[in-house]
Amino acid sequence: MTAGDRGSERAVAVVGAGAAGLTAAIRAAEAGAGVLLLNAHPRVGLKILMSGGTRCNVTHQVVTERDFFGGSRKVVARILRAFTPDQTLEWFRSLGVMLKLEDTGKWFPASDDAATVLEALLARCAALGVVMEAGARVVRIERQADGRYRLGIQDVTDSAAFATAARVDAPEATVNRWIEADRVILSTGGLSFPRTGSDGTGYALATALGHSLVTPIPALTPLTSADALPRALQGVTLDAALSLWVGGRKEYETTGSFLFTHFGYSGPAALDLSRHWLRAAGDGDRRVNASFAPAETLESLTDAWVDGATHAPTRSVQRHLARWLPERVAALLCSEAGVASGTPIGQVSRETRSTLLRAVLEHDLRVDGTLGFEKAEVTAGGVPLAEVDPSTLESRRSPGLYLCGEILDVEGRLGGFNFQFAWSSGTIAGRAAADA
């Protein structure tokens, strides 16, 4: 079988039918290419359906290269300019997906249902004649002497078969059949939520074709801690500023919603910090501090306390802290500082006050790990951007191969940024592969 064999049209095989792969297939087909879209998992678009709490945060109101980490931000900016958030919004509207902007700057489908997005992408693929094969796991890619590609397929019948299938780089990863294509687009994702199909297959395929890898690590994954604090406050949410200290130096800071859980910490602030905590392994002692009053300083909190003690000296410590903290958080911090939460603020010593306020602003979360790839929204690391042409995303190591989406060493903050990179990079790769 030849991928997308339609007369004189160029044949493009897209490996991976996630956000980037579906976009690349659509763009290549729109440009006139015959397209075969191969998805390893028998179900297509599982990560799209899971994203944004099953609502699919398709993009953000403002997206710049500063929202991304990994490869060159100049290259990321170039990719984003090729297909902007405004163009994304117009594209989805043209596909029949109505969108709404939330106060956080995030764009969601008006239906609040990720299936709306997936169904629109699949319908567009069908309308363009994209041939889709789900459960077709690519385990070999070989570049032939004439510059075309052979792809070895391992057929996967169901989710159980996918979960137990041999790794691509294992000898027992047998090929059931071969197909050929003029051009190949790798959009296999990374290692996040591997049960959905992102099992690292693309990395093995890319390295077999001459690419190197920035070591993949989980990103946007919850933080773990054995400390009693998160378990005592399980379910409490508040805004917080988290700072990562490595070897006595502040390396990263982020602010956002923060959630205490039975295993540690979650919420956007914790997820955004996770990749930096993991990347800093081996660089020195790591510590994550939290400010539970991110708009305040020690001076401003001290001034507010002195003012309160002057004008309302019988007000309890807990009631005073309620201006910034949920009741349970205030009570626990009081206990740790050795002051009863019902103590009038006018009766608290200067030393105890300082200890308590520093606990509000510089609380050591005692982070000891993350929940890893199983709960990671995306993967940090992958194929370096230096190994692709920034204008086409064609491989510099294997001509006729294109890479887009999470397989590249680019990952964004939480909030629709990674989807925007998928739409943008998929657009570039799909059009370039078809035009080649």
C-alpha positions in Angstrom: 0.0 0.0 0.0 1.3 3.5 -0.9 0.4 6.3 1.5 -2.3 8.4 0.0 -1.7 7.1 -3.5 -3.9 9.6 -5.5 -2.5 9.8 -9.1 0.3 12.4 -9.4 -0.3 13.9 -5.9 2.6 13.6 -3.4 2.1 11.0 -0.7 2.5 12.1 2.9 2.4 9.8 5.9 1.6 11.4 9.3 2.6 9.3 12.3 0.5 10.3 15.3 -3.0 11.6 15.3 -2.9 14.0 18.3 -3.4 17.8 18.1 -0.2 18.4 16.0 -0.7 15.3 13.8 -4.3 16.0 13.0 -3.4 19.6 12.1 -0.5 18.5 9.9 -2.7 16.0 8.1 -5.3 18.7 7.4 -2.8 21.2 6.2 -1.0 18.7 3.9 -4.4 17.6 2.4 -5.5 21.2 2.0 -2.3 21.7 0.0 -3.2 18.9 -2.4 -1.3 16.0 -1.0 -2.6 12.5 -0.5 -2.4 11.9 3.2 -2.3 8.7 5.3 -2.7 9.4 9.1 -1.4 6.6 11.3 -2.2 6.4 15.1 -0.6 3.9 17.4 -3.5 3.7 19.8 -6.8 2.2 18.6 -8.6 5.3 19.8 -7.7 8.6 18.3 -7.3 11.9 20.2 -7.3 10.6 23.7 -5.1 13.4 25.0 -7.3 16.0 23.4 -10.3 14.5 25.2 -8.5 14.6 28.5 -7.1 18.1 28.2 -8.3 21.0 30.2 -10.4 18.8 32.6 -12.0 17.3 29.5 -12.9 20.8 28.2 -9.8 21.4 25.9 -8.1 24.7 26.4 -7.4 25.3 22.7 -5.2 28.4 23.1 -4.5 31.5 25.3 -5.4 35.1 24.7 -1.7 36.1 24.6 1.0 33.7 23.5 4.6 34.6 23.1 7.9 32.7 23.0 8.4 33.6 26.7 5.7 31.1 27.6 7.8 28.2 26.4 10.9 26.4 27.6 13.4 24.0 26.0 14.6 25.0 22.5 15.5 28.4 21.1 12.9 31.0 21.9 13.7 32.8 18.6 12.7 29.6 16.7 9.6 29.2 18.9 8.6 32.8 18.1 9.0 32.1 14.4 6.8 29.0 14.6 4.1 30.9 16.5 4.2 33.7 13.9 3.4 31.2 11.2 0.1 30.4 12.7 -1.0 32.8 15.5 -3.6 32.5 18.2 -5.9 34.8 16.3 -5.6 32.5 13.3 -6.3 29.6 15.5 -9.5 31.1 16.7 -10.6 31.9 13.2 -9.7 28.3 12.1 -11.8 26.7 14.7 -14.7 28.9 14.0 -14.4 27.9 10.3 -14.6 24.3 11.5 -17.8 25.0 13.4 -16.3 25.2 16.9 -17.6 28.2 18.8 -15.2 29.4 21.4 -15.3 31.5 24.6 -12.7 33.5 26.5 -12.5 33.0 30.2 -11.2 35.5 32.8 -7.9 33.6 33.0 -7.2 34.4 29.3 -7.9 30.8 28.3 -10.0 30.0 25.2 -12.3 27.0 25.5 -15.0 25.6 23.2 -18.4 27.1 24.1 -19.7 23.6 24.6 -17.2 23.0 27.5 -16.6 19.6 25.8 -13.2 18.6 24.3 -15.1 16.2 22.1 -16.3 19.2 20.1 -12.7 20.0 19.1 -11.8 16.4 18.3 -14.9 15.8 16.2 -14.3 19.0 14.2 -10.7 18.0 13.4 -11.8 14.5 12.4 -14.6 15.8 10.3 -12.2 18.1 8.4 -9.8 15.1 7.8 -12.7 13.1 6.4 -13.9 15.9 4.2 -10.4 16.3 2.7 -10.0 12.6 2.0 -7.3 11.9 4.7 -7.0 8.1 5.1 -6.8 7.3 8.8 -5.7 4.1 10.4 -6.1 3.7 14.1 -4.2 0.9 15.9 -1.4 1.2 13.3 1.8 1.5 15.3 4.8 2.5 13.4 7.8 0.6 14.7 10.3 1.1 11.8 11.0 4.0 9.5 13.6 3.5 6.8 14.8 6.1 4.3 15.4 4.5 0.9 18.0 5.3 -1.7 15.5 7.3 -3.8 14.7 9.5 -0.8 11.3 7.9 -0.1 10.4 6.2 3.1 9.3 2.7 4.2 7.2 2.5 7.4 6.9 -0.8 9.3 3.5 -1.2 10.9 2.6 -3.2 13.9 -1.2 -3.7 14.0 -2.8 -3.1 17.4 -6.3 -4.4 17.8 -7.4 -2.8 21.1 -6.3 -0.8 24.1 -5.1 -4.0 26.0 -3.0 -5.0 23.0 -1.4 -1.5 22.9 -0.6 -1.6 26.6 1.3 -4.9 26.2 2.9 -4.3 22.8 6.7 -4.5 22.7 8.7 -1.3 22.6 9.7 0.0 19.2 13.4 -0.6 20.0 12.8 -4.2 21.2 13.6 -7.2 19.0 10.1 -8.6 19.4 8.5 -5.4 18.0 7.6 -7.3 14.8 6.4 -5.6 11.6 3.1 -6.9 10.3 3.3 -4.9 7.0 5.1 -2.1 5.2 3.9 1.0 3.5 5.7 3.7 1.5 5.5 7.5 1.5 7.3 10.3 -0.2 7.3 12.4 3.0 6.8 11.5 6.6 5.6 13.8 9.5 6.5 12.6 13.0 3.9 13.9 15.5 4.0 11.1 18.0 4.0 13.2 21.1 6.4 12.5 24.0 6.0 10.3 27.1 3.2 12.1 29.0 0.2 9.9 29.8 1.8 6.9 28.0 -1.4 4.8 28.1 -3.0 7.2 25.6 -0.3 6.4 23.0 2.5 8.8 23.9 4.9 6.0 24.9 8.2 7.4 23.5 7.8 5.7 20.1 8.7 8.8 18.2 11.9 9.3 20.0 13.2 5.8 19.0 12.1 6.5 15.4 13.8 9.9 15.3 17.0 8.7 16.8 17.1 5.7 14.3 17.0 8.4 11.5 20.0 10.2 13.0 18.5 12.7 15.5 19.7 13.3 19.0 17.5 13.8 22.0 17.4 16.3 24.9 16.7 13.9 27.7 12.8 13.7 28.1 11.4 14.5 31.6 7.9 15.0 32.8 6.5 18.6 32.7 3.3 20.1 34.1 3.1 17.2 36.5 2.1 17.5 40.2 4.7 17.8 43.0 5.0 15.3 45.8 5.9 15.8 49.5 6.0 13.6 52.5 5.3 16.6 54.7 2.2 16.7 56.9 1.2 20.1 55.5 -0.5 19.0 52.3 -2.3 16.1 53.9 -3.6 18.4 56.7 -4.8 20.9 54.1 -6.0 18.5 51.4 -8.5 20.1 49.1 -7.7 23.7 50.0 -7.0 26.0 47.0 -5.4 29.5 47.0 -3.3 31.7 44.9 0.4 31.3 45.7 3.8 32.3 44.4 6.3 29.4 44.2 10.0 29.8 44.0 12.6 27.2 43.2 15.9 27.5 45.0 18.9 25.5 43.8 22.2 25.7 45.7 21.1 28.8 47.5 20.0 30.7 44.4 16.5 31.4 43.2 16.2 29.8 39.7 12.6 30.1 38.9 9.4 31.7 40.2 5.7 31.3 39.1 2.4 32.5 40.5 -1.0 30.9 40.1 -3.7 28.7 41.6 -2.2 26.2 44.1 -3.9 23.1 45.5 -3.0 20.9 48.5 -3.5 17.2 47.9 -3.0 13.9 49.7 0.3 13.3 47.9 1.6 16.9 47.8 0.7 19.8 45.6 -1.1 20.4 42.3 -2.7 23.3 40.5 -1.2 25.5 37.8 1.6 27.0 39.9 2.9 23.5 41.0 2.6 22.1 37.6 4.4 24.9 35.9 7.3 24.6 38.4 7.7 20.8 38.0 9.9 20.7 34.9 12.3 23.2 36.5 12.5 21.1 39.7 13.3 18.0 37.7 15.9 19.7 35.4 17.7 21.1 38.5 18.5 17.5 39.8 22.2 17.3 40.5 22.8 21.0 40.4 22.7 21.4 44.2 20.2 21.3 47.0 16.7 22.0 45.7 14.0 23.7 47.8 10.5 25.0 46.8 9.2 27.9 48.8 5.6 29.2 48.7 4.3 32.6 49.4 0.6 32.3 50.4 0.2 36.0 50.1 1.9 36.6 46.7 1.0 40.3 46.5 2.6 41.1 49.9 6.0 41.6 51.4 7.3 41.1 54.9 7.2 44.9 55.3 3.6 45.2 54.1 2.3 42.3 56.3 4.2 43.7 59.3 2.7 47.2 58.7 -0.8 45.7 58.5 -0.2 43.7 61.7 1.0 46.8 63.6 -2.0 48.8 62.3 -4.3 46.0 63.4 -2.8 45.7 66.8 -3.1 49.5 67.3 -6.8 49.8 66.2 -8.2 46.3 67.0 -5.8 44.7 69.5 -8.4 42.1 70.5 -8.8 40.7 67.0 -7.6 37.1 66.8 -4.5 36.1 64.8 -6.6 33.8 62.6 -9.2 36.5 61.9 -6.4 38.9 61.0 -4.8 36.5 58.6 -8.1 35.7 57.0 -7.5 38.7 54.8 -5.0 36.7 52.9 -5.4 33.0 53.9 -8.1 30.4 54.0 -9.1 29.6 57.6 -7.4 26.1 57.6 -4.2 27.5 56.3 -4.1 30.2 58.8 -4.8 27.8 61.7 -2.0 25.4 60.6 0.6 28.1 60.2 -0.3 29.5 63.6 0.2 26.0 65.1 3.6 25.7 63.4 4.7 29.1 64.7 3.7 28.2 68.2 0.8 30.6 68.6 -2.8 29.8 69.3 -5.0 31.0 66.4 -7.4 32.7 68.8 -4.7 34.8 70.4 -5.3 38.5 70.2 -2.8 40.1 67.7 -1.9 42.7 70.3 -0.6 40.0 72.6 1.8 38.3 70.1 5.5 39.0 70.6 7.5 40.6 67.8 9.6 37.4 67.4 6.5 35.2 67.1 4.9 37.6 64.7 8.0 37.6 62.5 8.2 33.8 62.5 4.5 33.5 61.5 4.7 36.1 58.7 7.8 34.5 57.3 5.9 31.2 57.2 3.2 33.0 55.2 5.7 34.3 52.7 8.5 31.8 52.6 7.0 28.4 53.5 9.3 25.4 52.6 7.0 22.9 50.9 9.5 20.1 51.3 9.0 18.8 47.8 10.6 15.4 47.3 9.5 14.5 43.7 6.8 14.5 41.1 4.1 12.1 39.9 6.1 11.6 36.7 5.0 10.9 33.2 1.8 9.1 34.3 0.3 12.5 35.3 2.3 14.8 33.2 0.4 17.1 30.8 3.4 17.3 28.5 7.0 16.2 28.1 10.0 18.4 28.4 13.0 17.5 26.1 12.9 15.7 22.8 14.4 16.4 19.4 16.4 19.7 19.5 15.1 22.5 17.5 18.5 23.0 16.0 18.0 19.7 14.1 15.0 21.0 12.1 14.7 23.8 9.6 12.7 26.5 11.5 10.8 27.6 8.3 9.6 24.1 7.4 10.4 21.9 10.4 12.1 19.5 8.0 14.7 17.3 9.6 18.3 18.4 9.0 19.4 14.8 9.5 16.9 12.9 7.3 15.5 15.0 4.3 11.8 14.4 3.7 11.1 13.9 7.4 9.2 16.6 9.3 8.7 16.9 13.1 6.0 18.8 14.9 4.4 19.1 18.3 5.6 17.5 21.5 8.3 15.4 20.0 10.3 18.6 19.7 12.2 20.0 22.6 9.6 22.7 23.3 7.0 22.8 26.1 4.8 25.6 27.3 3.2 26.8 30.5 -0.2 25.5 31.5 -3.1 27.4 29.9 -3.4 26.5 26.2 0.2 27.2 25.2 1.1 23.7 24.3 -2.0 23.3 22.1 -1.1 26.6 20.3 2.4 25.1 19.6 0.7 22.0 18.2 -1.6 24.0 15.9 1.3 26.2 14.8 4.0 23.6 14.3 1.5 21.1 12.7 0.5 23.8 10.2 4.1 24.5 9.2 5.0 20.8 8.9 1.9 19.8 7.0 2.1 22.5 4.4 5.9 22.1 3.9 5.6 18.3 3.5 2.9 18.7 0.9 4.9 21.5 -1.0 8.1 19.5 -1.0 
